[in-house]
Amino acid sequence: MDVKNSPERCPAGISELPEPPIGDATLPDMDDVSYFYGTAGEINAANLYRLLTLRSRVFVVARRQPWLDPDGRDIEYGTTHLWAERAGETIATLRLTDEGDGVLRMARVCTLLAYRRQGHATMLVRHALVVAGARPVITDVYARSADWFTRRGFQPRGGRTVVDGEAHTSMQHVPAARHAAPAPAAGPGDTAYRPAWAPV
Ligand SMILES: CC(C)(COP(=O)(O)OP(=O)(O)OC[C@H]1O[C@@H](n2cnc3c(N)ncnc32)[C@H](O)[C@@H]1OP(=O)(O)O)[C@@H](O)C(=O)NCCC(=O)NCCS
């Protein structure tokens, strides 16, 4: 069975993400990994279950922090989830929430330990910035992870805060800093290629 295209894995409304239009030598080269995104209203229970399982493993279990990861925003209208899947497993994810006034917040950026340093989080961040389009993206990151986000175009936007005992740095990615590049003219089967994030 072609897992990534089965209805259960990719229900109507959820789009498989094509290669982002921003080239980067560090992007992963794993044919068996697929990238998806969907709004809170589009993803199904199985998708949400796998996203929350991954986040609990990374942010709660691995850190031994008795912190409730679900905060109510995963199912808000205007929330978009992006994730990577391999062999039926969700291996990386991030979340965009609508902060009002045309601003998006990126959060819950994580990759399963066994799949780190293969470019999956970078791929999802790049996709998220394309989804964001002209909207600024803000994020509060672990202070120790700030350099990782800086290398992906984010800039500090204020001081540090301490959340759950961990120092956080507020950052932003402004649209002017993004590189616009044309999408490829044709896709699989030489049919006209339309990026999943292109406005209808
Ligand atoms: C931070 C985190 C999300 C990064 O995920 P990741 O999928 O490993 O990220 P990437 O692989 O895209 O990038 C990691 C590094 O590997 C490098 N890399 C990418 N592909 C690579 C490859 N094929 N071989 C070797 N290195 C590679 C990247 O260049 C990057 O290097 P950099 O630190 O110099 O920028 C992950 O470590 C994680 O989940 N941490 C715990 C949760 C967390 O801290 N989240 C951040 C919230 S503030």
The ligand as an ORCA input file, in Angstrom:
! r2SCAN-3c Opt
* xyz 0 1
  C      16.062     21.542     17.566
  C      15.524     20.367     16.738
  C      14.049     20.636     16.452
  C      16.306     20.256     15.436
  O      15.709     19.213     14.667
  P      16.527     18.478     13.486
  O      15.522     17.781     12.651
  O      17.622     17.710     14.057
  O      17.094     19.758     12.749
  P      17.915     19.794     11.378
  O      18.432     18.437     11.071
  O      17.087     20.461     10.381
  O      19.102     20.739     11.765
  C      20.037     20.326     12.746
  C      21.417     20.460     12.282
  O      21.760     19.346     11.496
  C      22.375     19.807     10.308
  N      22.066     18.850      9.252
  C      21.016     18.856      8.439
  N      21.088     17.814      7.597
  C      22.206     17.130      7.930
  C      22.810     15.966      7.451
  N      22.288     15.283      6.416
  N      23.940     15.541      8.062
  C      24.475     16.229      9.102
  N      23.949     17.355      9.576
  C      22.821     17.799      9.002
  C      21.779     21.144     10.067
  O      22.634     21.918      9.243
  C      21.681     21.674     11.443
  O      22.911     22.221     11.759
  P      23.073     23.619     12.519
  O      22.813     23.328     13.963
  O      24.448     24.007     12.239
  O      22.132     24.610     11.983
  C      15.702     19.033     17.508
  O      17.022     18.936     17.978
  C      14.741     18.837     18.681
  O      13.650     18.320     18.509
  N      15.158     19.255     19.882
  C      14.332     19.115     21.087
  C      13.175     20.082     21.060
  C      13.637     21.494     20.878
  O      14.604     21.929     21.510
  N      12.921     22.223     20.006
  C      13.196     23.598     19.754
  C      12.128     24.334     20.439
  S      12.734     25.827     21.088
*
